[in-house]
Amino acid sequence: MSRKVLLVGCGQLGSRHLQALVCVDTVTQIVVVDPYPASLELGRRRVEEVPSRRRDMQISWVNTVGTEAKGADLCVLATQARGRGALLQEVAQKTGCRNFLIEKVVAQSVAEYEDMLAFVRRHDLRVWVNCKTRAYRIHRYIKSRLNPAEAMTFTAIGGNHGLGNNGVHEADIFVFHDGCSELSLQGQKLSERLSPSKRGPEVMDLGGILFGVSDKGSEFIVSFSDAHNSPDMITITTPSARFVVDHLARFAMESYPADNWVWKPVVLDENWAVSHMTKDFAEQIMEKGVCLLPTLEECFPAHKFILGSLYPQFSRLAGCRDGVCPIT
């Protein structure tokens, strides 16, 4: 069966999604939407960089979502977070598409996220969020080794990658491992200055530390300093297992009481590039109606925790209103 895919947003990240989509065997048509000519040109260049792409792929390059996008089997939303909820509704109503893969941050406020959830439920849409760390084999292995009845202490510590933007990833992987449905803020120490973003003047972030507790009693500590740029490292500690993971260094260790808590290496040999992983996600969604990414509903606890925790500081430092955190 031939498939049509709609890609909305073809910047640095969207063009990587595109590199994956042109390799999906069943996809014969892609409609790429971006209002900026430079982004469309970037997409064209990056398609040419993929030697394994389908040579008979029909790609349309347009500025707005129009009639050519109707009947899409999957829509990938790779725009910035601002206005994501309205964009999702517009695409669904104009195209009739029911399957979506959307970038994180899903929304810039808890209220907007809740509106998206209500719309998706009302129109029976299926939406997955590109918090792809859940899909890493290392984290599926770790989850298989954890006792779901035990509480854990989870830490994610790094440099100035952004407590908001990357904090969503860390909170989501914590929720994945803990199996919780709620994460409550217990303490925080946030930076008194805003961190600028290369994505533009309307996008910013914060450094600092957040401490949360799940409804299961597990502890979540996430710290991103704005004083240095060291890569993040994750630790997971339970009564019956310990893990350390450094994604950038491709380094992981595990430890168990039966072995006197001696650390042993875990092999990491995965390709985590968006240009690779999105191919699998797109195939799974269109052929099976499932994928390893979290659904919009599953990703809500992480967003609620991060957005709710950071908004008061964004309001004080940047004058933000209506619960909006200007992260993406």
C-alpha positions as CSV (number, residue, x, y, z in Angstrom):
1,M,0.0,0.0,0.0
2,S,1.3,3.4,-0.9
3,R,1.3,6.1,1.8
4,K,1.3,9.9,1.9
5,V,3.0,11.9,4.6
6,L,2.7,15.5,5.5
7,L,5.7,17.3,7.1
8,V,5.0,20.7,8.6
9,G,8.2,22.5,9.5
10,C,11.4,21.8,7.6
11,G,14.1,23.6,9.6
12,Q,17.1,22.0,11.3
13,L,15.0,19.3,13.0
14,G,12.2,18.9,10.4
15,S,14.7,18.3,7.6
16,R,16.1,15.4,9.7
17,H,12.7,13.9,9.9
18,L,12.4,14.3,6.2
19,Q,15.7,12.3,5.7
20,A,14.0,9.5,7.5
21,L,10.7,9.7,5.7
22,V,12.2,9.4,2.2
23,C,13.5,6.0,3.3
24,V,10.2,4.5,4.3
25,D,9.4,1.8,1.7
26,T,5.6,2.4,1.7
27,V,5.7,6.2,1.4
28,T,5.4,7.4,-2.2
29,Q,4.4,11.0,-1.6
30,I,5.6,13.6,0.9
31,V,4.1,17.1,1.2
32,V,6.6,19.5,2.9
33,V,5.2,22.7,4.3
34,D,7.3,25.6,5.5
35,P,6.7,29.4,5.0
36,Y,10.4,30.1,4.7
37,P,12.2,29.4,1.4
38,A,15.5,28.8,3.1
39,S,14.0,26.0,5.1
40,L,12.5,24.3,2.0
41,E,15.9,24.6,0.3
42,L,17.5,23.0,3.4
43,G,15.1,20.1,3.0
44,R,16.0,19.7,-0.6
45,R,19.7,19.6,0.2
46,R,19.2,17.1,3.0
47,V,17.1,14.8,0.8
48,E,20.0,14.6,-1.7
49,E,22.3,13.6,1.2
50,V,20.4,10.3,1.7
51,P,21.8,7.6,-0.7
52,S,19.2,5.0,0.5
53,R,16.1,7.2,-0.3
54,R,13.4,6.1,-2.6
55,R,14.2,7.5,-6.0
56,D,10.6,7.5,-7.2
57,M,9.4,9.6,-4.2
58,Q,7.1,12.4,-5.1
59,I,7.9,15.5,-2.9
60,S,5.8,18.7,-3.0
61,W,7.4,21.8,-1.5
62,V,4.7,24.3,-0.4
63,N,4.3,27.3,1.9
64,T,1.0,26.5,3.5
65,V,-1.2,23.5,4.3
66,G,-3.5,23.1,1.2
67,T,-5.4,20.6,-0.8
68,E,-2.3,18.6,-1.8
69,A,-2.0,17.5,1.9
70,K,-5.5,16.0,2.0
71,G,-5.6,12.3,2.7
72,A,-2.2,12.1,4.5
73,D,-1.7,8.9,6.4
74,L,0.7,10.6,8.8
75,C,1.5,14.2,9.7
76,V,4.9,15.1,11.3
77,L,4.7,18.5,13.1
78,A,8.3,19.8,13.5
79,T,7.6,23.4,14.1
80,Q,8.5,25.3,17.3
81,A,6.1,24.8,20.2
82,R,4.4,28.2,20.0
83,G,0.9,27.8,18.5
84,R,1.3,24.0,18.3
85,G,-2.3,23.4,19.6
86,A,-3.9,25.6,16.9
87,L,-1.7,24.2,14.2
88,L,-2.7,20.6,15.1
89,Q,-6.3,21.5,14.9
90,E,-5.8,23.3,11.6
91,V,-4.0,20.4,10.0
92,A,-6.5,17.8,11.3
93,Q,-9.5,19.8,10.0
94,K,-8.0,20.7,6.6
95,T,-6.5,17.3,5.7
96,G,-8.5,14.7,7.6
97,C,-5.3,13.2,8.9
98,R,-5.7,11.1,12.1
99,N,-2.1,10.1,12.9
100,F,0.4,12.7,14.2
101,L,4.0,12.6,15.3
102,I,4.7,15.9,17.0
103,E,7.9,17.5,18.4
104,K,8.4,18.3,22.0
105,V,7.9,20.7,23.7
106,V,4.3,19.8,22.9
107,A,2.9,23.1,24.2
108,Q,4.1,26.2,26.1
109,S,1.4,26.0,28.8
110,V,-0.5,23.3,30.7
111,A,-3.8,24.9,29.6
112,E,-2.8,24.6,25.9
113,Y,-1.8,21.0,26.4
114,E,-5.1,20.2,28.0
115,D,-7.0,21.8,25.1
116,M,-5.0,19.7,22.7
117,L,-5.8,16.5,24.7
118,A,-9.5,17.4,24.6
119,F,-9.4,18.1,20.8
120,V,-7.6,14.8,20.1
121,R,-10.1,12.8,22.2
122,R,-13.0,14.5,20.7
123,H,-11.9,13.8,17.1
124,D,-10.4,10.4,17.8
125,L,-6.9,11.3,16.7
126,R,-3.7,9.3,17.5
127,V,-0.8,11.5,18.5
128,W,2.7,10.5,19.5
129,V,5.4,12.9,21.0
130,N,9.0,12.7,19.9
131,C,10.4,12.1,23.4
132,K,12.4,9.4,21.7
133,T,14.6,8.5,24.7
134,R,11.8,6.0,25.7
135,A,12.5,4.1,22.5
136,Y,16.2,3.6,23.2
137,R,17.1,0.0,23.7
138,I,19.1,0.9,26.8
139,H,16.0,2.3,28.5
140,R,13.8,-0.5,27.5
141,Y,16.4,-2.9,28.9
142,I,16.6,-0.8,32.2
143,K,12.8,-0.9,32.5
144,S,12.8,-4.7,32.1
145,R,15.3,-5.0,35.0
146,L,13.4,-2.7,37.4
147,N,10.9,-4.1,40.0
148,P,7.8,-2.0,39.3
149,A,6.7,-2.3,43.0
150,E,9.9,-0.5,44.2
151,A,10.2,3.3,44.4
152,M,13.3,4.8,42.8
153,T,15.6,7.8,43.0
154,F,16.2,9.2,39.5
155,T,18.7,12.0,38.8
156,A,19.5,13.8,35.5
157,I,22.4,16.3,35.9
158,G,24.1,18.4,33.2
159,G,25.0,21.8,31.9
160,N,23.3,24.6,30.0
161,H,21.1,22.6,27.7
162,G,17.9,24.1,29.2
163,L,15.9,23.0,32.2
164,G,12.7,23.5,30.2
165,N,13.5,22.0,26.9
166,N,15.6,19.0,27.9
167,G,13.9,18.8,31.3
168,V,10.8,17.5,29.5
169,H,12.9,14.6,28.1
170,E,14.3,13.8,31.5
171,A,10.9,14.0,33.2
172,D,9.3,11.8,30.5
173,I,12.0,9.1,30.8
174,F,11.5,9.1,34.6
175,V,7.7,8.7,34.1
176,F,8.4,5.8,31.7
177,H,10.6,4.0,34.2
178,D,8.5,4.8,37.3
179,G,5.2,4.0,35.7
180,C,3.6,7.0,37.6
181,S,0.8,9.2,36.5
182,E,1.6,12.3,38.6
183,L,4.7,14.1,39.5
184,S,4.6,16.8,42.2
185,L,7.1,19.6,42.8
186,Q,8.7,19.4,46.2
187,G,11.5,22.0,45.9
188,Q,13.5,24.1,43.4
189,K,16.4,26.4,42.9
190,L,16.1,28.3,39.6
191,S,18.5,30.7,37.9
192,E,17.9,34.4,38.2
193,R,18.8,34.9,34.5
194,L,17.2,33.8,31.3
195,S,19.2,31.6,28.9
196,P,18.9,32.7,25.3
197,S,18.2,30.3,22.5
198,K,19.6,30.0,18.9
199,R,16.0,29.4,17.8
200,G,15.2,33.1,18.1
201,P,14.6,36.0,20.5
202,E,11.1,34.7,21.5
203,V,12.6,31.4,22.8
204,M,14.5,31.1,26.0
205,D,15.1,28.7,28.9
206,L,16.3,28.5,32.5
207,G,19.0,26.8,34.5
208,G,18.5,25.3,37.9
209,I,17.3,22.4,39.9
210,L,13.9,20.8,40.3
211,F,13.0,18.1,42.9
212,G,9.8,16.1,42.4
213,V,8.1,13.1,43.9
214,S,5.8,10.7,42.0
215,D,2.5,9.4,43.2
216,K,4.4,6.1,43.7
217,G,6.8,7.7,46.1
218,S,9.8,7.9,43.7
219,E,12.1,10.9,43.8
220,F,13.0,12.9,40.6
221,I,15.9,15.3,40.6
222,V,16.8,17.2,37.4
223,S,19.6,19.9,37.3
224,F,20.8,21.8,34.3
225,S,23.3,24.5,35.2
226,D,23.7,27.7,33.2
227,A,27.3,28.0,34.4
228,H,28.8,25.2,32.2
229,N,27.9,23.0,29.2
230,S,28.8,19.5,30.4
231,P,26.5,16.8,28.9
232,D,23.8,15.3,31.0
233,M,24.1,12.0,32.9
234,I,21.3,9.9,34.3
235,T,21.3,7.7,37.4
236,I,18.6,5.3,38.6
237,T,18.8,3.8,42.1
238,T,16.3,1.3,43.6
239,P,16.7,-1.3,46.4
240,S,17.4,-4.0,43.9
241,A,19.3,-2.3,41.0
242,R,21.4,0.7,40.0
243,F,22.1,2.2,36.6
244,V,24.2,5.0,35.2
245,V,23.7,6.3,31.6
246,D,25.7,8.9,29.7
247,H,24.0,9.2,26.3
248,L,26.6,11.4,24.7
249,A,29.5,9.2,25.7
250,R,27.6,6.0,24.9
251,F,28.4,4.8,28.4
252,A,26.1,2.7,30.6
253,M,26.6,0.6,33.8
254,E,24.4,-1.6,35.9
255,S,24.8,-3.0,39.4
256,Y,22.9,-5.5,41.6
257,P,23.0,-6.7,45.2
258,A,23.5,-10.3,44.2
259,D,26.9,-9.3,42.7
260,N,27.8,-7.1,45.7
261,W,26.8,-4.0,43.8
262,V,29.8,-4.4,41.4
263,W,29.4,-2.2,38.4
264,K,29.2,-3.9,35.0
265,P,29.1,-2.3,31.6
266,V,26.0,-2.4,29.4
267,V,26.7,-2.2,25.6
268,L,25.3,0.8,23.7
269,D,25.3,0.3,20.0
270,E,22.2,2.2,18.8
271,N,21.7,4.9,16.2
272,W,19.7,7.6,17.9
273,A,19.7,10.1,15.1
274,V,16.3,11.6,14.2
275,S,17.1,10.9,10.6
276,H,17.2,7.2,11.5
277,M,14.6,6.7,14.3
278,T,11.8,8.6,12.7
279,K,11.8,6.0,9.8
280,D,10.9,3.2,12.3
281,F,8.3,5.4,14.1
282,A,6.6,6.3,10.9
283,E,6.5,2.7,9.7
284,Q,5.1,1.5,13.0
285,I,2.4,4.2,13.1
286,M,1.2,3.7,9.6
287,E,1.4,-0.1,9.5
288,K,0.5,-1.1,13.0
289,G,-1.1,2.0,14.6
290,V,1.4,1.9,17.5
291,C,5.0,3.0,18.1
292,L,7.6,3.2,20.9
293,L,7.1,6.9,21.4
294,P,4.9,8.2,24.2
295,T,1.4,9.2,23.2
296,L,0.1,12.7,23.8
297,E,-1.6,11.5,27.0
298,E,1.4,9.6,28.3
299,C,3.7,12.6,27.8
300,F,1.4,14.9,29.8
301,P,2.7,14.3,33.3
302,A,6.3,15.3,32.3
303,H,5.1,18.5,30.5
304,K,2.7,19.4,33.4
305,F,5.6,19.1,35.9
306,I,8.1,21.1,33.9
307,L,5.8,23.8,32.6
308,G,4.0,24.2,36.0
309,S,7.3,24.4,37.9
310,L,9.0,26.9,35.6
311,Y,6.2,29.3,34.8
312,P,6.4,31.4,38.0
313,Q,10.0,32.2,37.3
314,F,9.4,32.9,33.6
315,S,6.5,35.2,34.7
316,R,8.8,37.1,37.0
317,L,11.9,37.4,34.7
318,A,10.2,37.6,31.3
319,G,6.8,38.9,32.1
320,C,5.1,35.8,30.7
321,R,1.3,35.5,31.2
322,D,-1.4,32.8,31.1
323,G,0.9,30.0,32.2
324,V,3.1,30.3,29.1
325,C,6.8,29.2,29.2
326,P,8.7,30.4,26.1
327,I,10.5,27.1,25.5
328,T,10.5,24.9,22.5
